Amino acid sequence: MHQIVSAPVDASRRWRVLAIVVAAQFMFGVDAFIVNVAIPTMAAELHATPAQIEAVIAIYLIAYATLVVTGGRLGDIYGTRNVFIAGVAGFSATSLWCGLAQSGPELIVARLAQGATAALMVPQVLATLHLLFSDATRARAFGIYGIVLGLAGVTGFTLGGVLVTLDLAGLGWRAVFFVNVPFGAVIIAAALRIMPTVPRRAGTRLDIPGAVVLFGGLLCLIGPLLFGHDVHWAAWVWLVMAAGVAIIAAFVRLERAVARRGGMPLIDLALLSDAAFMRGLVAVFFFFFANLSFYLIMTMFMQKGLQIPPLHAGLVFVPLALSFVLASRHSGVRAKHRGTLVLIEGCGLQIAGLAVLVATVEATVAPSALLLALVLMVFGYGQGLVMAPLSSAVLSNVRSSSAGAGSGMYGTTTQIGNAAGVAAIGAVFFAIETTISTSVALFAACALFALSIMISAAFLSSMRRASA
């Protein structure tokens, strides 16, 4: 990825390059949220079990998390433009496959492929921001990135509800995947014209064994959380998870062996000794543990527990997403002057928002969509304060030669956090929903969200001290 910097890119052109890569990030973000809104409808039509519902989201995240470091490395080896275009093309094609799926298992496999192609596309976005905007424009560039994340949420929630409700041409939920195809084609056409061509860097190799071992470890660690409830948490479930921990530990040893042989490890081992960076990654994990899982739980609670239609359920999140955008605009400037204190304040606001949500559901037998929309704005503003500057804070001290690897490790951590949150908190929610009630399940999930965010804030504070 760092080759872009070696080839001069004029000021106006780099903003056009930024527009292209954040458009891809927008598509990626819309896909995440649009699927959440459509999940209950998908489950009903495909007769999917709760485990399959979670797997549709989690397997995508596991594939992405496993291969996103590889995607970052491929950007370093083959050049950002080539890998980015390949990723967008693959993401569009696999989105089409998802829309054509005829069963729960087939949709899970298609989502696995979609996550793998997203792993080629997304690392190039953060690496581009990190390297093209290292001057005074950095805060503005990351501010735009944060706004795009929020707009993706607004669009995903709204468009998901609209497409499912309108049932265009009888496509129903399938349209939420088909929409990626024309959008991806436009991004590819713009990238071919504007993004600079970067030649392949000679003498480099890809650590394929490392990618395979990492995938196996994550699948063993997170997969059993998805299906543990279906098999009554048999002893073998815990044995498989323990094996996952052992495989991930072996992955680190494997990477060190690759480095000793003069190869190119999947991860930049030098980053493992960077105390501030590693503490930042732990904070990232726990922040995202309470991210996508929150939207899944709220969607299931509204559509199943409160019988709110998909369109109205999607619209509930729009004020949240708009407050996220507003916070993203504020956070860039504030983070420039106050550093990670802004992120810690954002974590506090999220916890306050969860408390208000629980109090509202407890005090109201059946809260309306409008009331929930207003309540969730507090959580959304706090989340926006954290998410936009979080990547910049964690990656700010990473050297240019490790930009692709650092961005890949950041992306891996976010999606491992998302996948683990969907699997673990989803398992708790569905178990309590089945045995007690949807409201109690929501309260338990909110307690886990708050705990995760508090841990994230603690590590952000620790990262701040380590980098001082």
Residue, then its C-alpha position, 0 to 999 in steps of 0.5 A: m500500500h505504501q507504494i501510493v506515497s512513492a508515486p506523486v499524487d496531487a492534492s485534488r486527485r487524492w481527494r477523488v481517490l478518497a471518494i472512491v475508496v470510501a464509496a466502497q466502505f459505504m457499500f460494505g457498511v450498508d450491507a452490514f446494516i441492511v442485512n440486519v433489518a432483513i434477517p427476520t424475513m430471511a429466517a421466515e422464508l428460508h425456515a432458518t434456525p436461530a443458529q443459522i440466523e446468527a451464522v448468516i452474520a457471524i460466518y461473514l465476519i469470521a471469513y472477513a476477519t481471517l482474510v483481512v490481514t491477507g487483503g492488507r498484505l496483498g495490497d502491499i505486494y500487488g498494489t492497492r488499485n489491483v487488489f481493491i478492484a478485485g475485491v469490489a468485483g468479488f464482493s458484487a458477484t458474491s452479493l448476487w449469489c447471496g440474493l439467489a440462495q435457496s436455503g439457510p445453509e446455502l446463504i451461509v456459504a455465500r456469505l462466507a464467500q462474500g466476507a472473503t471478498a470484502a477482506l480484499m476490498v476494505p483494508q485498502v480503504l484505511a491504508t489509503l487514508h493512513l498514507l495519503f493523509s498524513d499532513a494537516t488534512r488527516a483529521r478532515a479525511f478521517g472525519i469524512y470516513g466517520i460520516v460515511l460510516g454513519l450515512a451507511g447506517v442510515t441508508g442500510f436501515t432505511l433501505g433494508g426496511v423499504l426493500v423488504t416492505l415493497d417486495l419489488a418484483g417479488l424479490g423480497w429480502r433478496a433485493v438487499f443483496f442485489v443492490n450491491v451489484p450496480f453500485g459495485a460496477v460504478i466503483i470499479a469504473a471510477a477506480l479504473r480511471i482515477m486510482p494510480t497503477v502501482p507495480r508489483r513489488a518484487g521478492t515478496r510472498l504471501d503467508i498462505p499457511g498462516a491464513v489457513v491456521l488463523f481461519g481454523g482457529l477463529l472458526c473453532l473459537i467462535g463457531p461453537l458459540l453459534f450452535g452450542h444452544d442447539v446441541h445443549w452445550a455438549a462437552w465437545v463444544w467447549l473442547v472445540m473452543a479450547a482447541g481454537v485458543a490453542i490453534i491461535a497460539a500456534f498461529v503466533r509461533l508459526e508467524r515467528a517461524v516464517a519470519r526467522r526463515g526470511g519469509m513474509p509473515l501474515i502479520d507484522l510481528a514488530l507491531l506485537s511489541d508495540a504496547a500502545f498499538m496492542r492495547g488499542l487493539v484490545a480496546v477495539f475488540f471490546f468496542f466492536f463486541a458491542n457493535l453489530s451485535f447491538y443492532l442484531i439484538m435490537t432488530m430481533f427485539m423490535q420485530k419479534g418482541l414488539q411486532i414492529p414491521p421491518l420498515h418501521a424497525g429500520l426507521v427506528f435506527v435512522p435518528l441513531a445513525l444521524s446522531f452518529v454522523l453528527a458525532s463523527r463530525h465533532s469527534g475529529v476536531r475534538a480528538k485532535h485537541r483532546g486525544t483519546l479522552v474523546l473516545i472514553e467520553g463516547c464510551g460513557l455516553q453509550i453506556a448512558g444510552l443503554a441505561v436509558l433504553v433499559a429504563t424505557v423498556e422497563a417503564t413502558v409495556a410496548p414502547s413505540a417505534l418513535l420512542l425507541a428512535l428518540v432513546l437510541m440517539v444517545f447511544g448513537y452519538g456516543q458510538g459516533l464519538v468513538m468509531a470515527p477517531l478510533s482507527s486514527a488513534v490506534l494506527s497513528n503511530v504505525r510506520s508507513s512500511s507497515a500501513g497495510a499490515g497495521s490496517g489489516m490487523y485493525g480490520t481483523t480485530t474489528q470483525i473478530g469483535n463483531a463476530a464474537g459479539v454476535a455469537a456470544i451475546g446472540a446466544v445469550f439473547f436467544a437462550i433467555e428469549t426462549t426460556i423467559s421473555t424477550s424483554v429479559a433477554l434484551f436486559a441481559a444483552c444490554a448488561l453485556f454491551a455495557l460491560s464490554i464498552m467499559i472494558s474498551a474504555a479501560f484499555l483506551s485509557s491504558m493505550r493513552r498512557a502507553s503512548a504518552 
